[in-house]
Amino acid sequence: MRNVISHEGIFDFRPHYLKILPVSWRGKKITKDMNKSALTSAFFDRLDAIKLHYDMRLFVEREIR
């Protein structure tokens, strides 16, 4: 999601990422079919960004302990 947001809002998967798709988070699924498509607010909105930040912080805090 960081790459999509940072790079003009377009999903652009490198070959090594295509190998691990699909991935899911909180009921949202990123698939190979999304490659070269635009990110929409219907898929990932501001609240999702806040939730993702929260989940990433929890993950890092757990891994550090």
Stockholm file with secondary structure:
# STOCKHOLM 1.0

chainA/1-65         MRNVISHEGIFDFRPHYLKILPVSWRGKKITKDMNKSALTSAFFDRLDAIKLHYDMRLFVEREIR
#=GR chainA/1-65 SS CHHHHHTTTBCCCCHHHHTTCCEEETTEEECGGGTTCBCCTTTSCHHHHHHHHHHHHHHHHHHHC
#=GC SS_cons        CHHHHHTTTBCCCCHHHHTTCCEEETTEEECGGGTTCBCCTTTSCHHHHHHHHHHHHHHHHHHHC
//
